[in-house]
Amino acid sequence: MKLLFVSLGCDKNLVDSEEMLGLLTGNGFEIVDDETEAEAIVVNTCCFINDAKEESVNTILEMAEYKKSGSCKVLVVTGCMAQRYKNEIIEEVPEVDAVLGTTSYEDILKAIHEAMEGKHFQEFKDIDYLPEKPGKRVLTTGGHFGYLKIAEGCDKHCTYCIIPKLRGKFRSVPMERLVTQAKEMAEEGVKELILVAQETTVYGTDIYGKKSLHILLKELCKIKGIRWIRVLYCYPEEIYDELIQTMKEEKKICHYLDLPIQHASDRILKRMGRRTTQAELVEIVNKLRREIPDIVLRTTLISGFPGETQEDHEELMGFVDEMEFDRLGVFTYSPEEDTPAATMPDQVAEEVKEARRDEIMELQQEISYDKGTDRIGQELLVMIEGKVADESAYIGRTYGDAPKVDGYIFVQTGELLMTGDFAKVRVTGALEYDLIGELADEYTE
């Protein structure tokens, strides 16, 4: 049976998609990328913010058309939007044959088989259930890097966030299971492991009784074939000394951390339900830079949170200017149903949110360019991502660049390089977010 799979949203959702693809291809399904050919279509949805919700709705409606005009016999909707709006999807899009919640993707095969028999299928397991991951994943990232989801759910309950209601409480994936999966990924050619979860820093607290990310990292570093290990989604207040020490000691761990801080005004941080103050954020960032001088720090911010004044915004601008994060992204606040922030007074006008976002990003662009300029003359290890069309140049990433969210380095060379190769590159120039370089004399490792 020909299968079209559409995965929306974050990299954590992508891992679920790859698990489902593994189950389906292991049972005879053939993956196609032409909607008109597909006999079964699966849409793995996201609804974290309004833009993601709109994309999910539009994609479902678009795919529903192929039930009328294409070869499609079965349309399945899974993921966060399916979990949150199952009744609306079933009532308003009659072309949808099956709906699976966030903890029910193991049932994708059963869902399609039942739908083929003309039955409408729904499965919504306990939101705190941890799926078993019974099949072998199909990696969709190109083969040279892959995401390892080390936990499900979240216990933080920030006032703007719906994730705990869609993904359940925080629960770590047992270490043995993760090591086994990482070894399988390495055997398939993965050289960079990217650890993801709603929050990675508290890994192990629920099943081992203590923070165990550093222990997991040491085990993953032993795997032959893995060259880089990158950690995303580290809540700043949960960074701990053993983790920092392990990052310093283990050569495979990229000196890179993603610290979602969301704001810097203490008043707004409190309204957000965050667990840090500005002073604590400054202390954490300074400690990381003191302990690991070449560390690259990424963060995300929210502009226009309810009650944010011009003074709060200016305080945030001052903080960004002072901290000089290497990588930074800004979302405008999106009110989500069933979250405390959605009903807070003093909602900020959309145009004000966008203007504040743009102002922060203009400042960050200057910071990013200056930091890139400081790299000129340095030699960096680069993972090759692909070739620039019609040019003697390749696209690559340094240890300071996570795929899809950070910048690139454009490597000018007449040498033949392959995706996934590592090369030593001398930085020769900088753009706002990207670098330009050339192969160093001893360019391969």
Secondary structure, 3 states (H helix, E strand, C coil): CEEEEEECCCHHHHHHHHHHHHHHHCCCCEECCCCCCCCEEEEEECCCCHHHHHHHHHHHHHHHHHHHHCCCCEEEEEEHHHHHCHHHHHHHCCCCCEEECCCCHHHHHHHHHHHHCCCCEEECCCCCCCCCCCCCCCCCCCCCEEEEECEECCCCCCCCCCHHHHHCCCEECCHHHHHHHHHHHHHCCCCEEEEECCCCCCCCCCCCCCCCHHHHHHHHHCCCCCCEEEECCCCHHHCCHHHHHHHHHCCCEEEEEECCCECCCHHHHHHHCCCCCHHHHHHHHHHHHHHCCCCEEEEEEEECCCCCCHHHHHHHHHHHHHHCCCEEEEEECCCCCCCHHHHCCCCCCHHHHHHHHHHHHHHHHHHHHHHHHHCCCCEEEEEEEEECCCCCEEEEECCCCCCCCCCCEEEECCCCCCCCCEEEEEEEEECCCCEEEEEEEEEEC
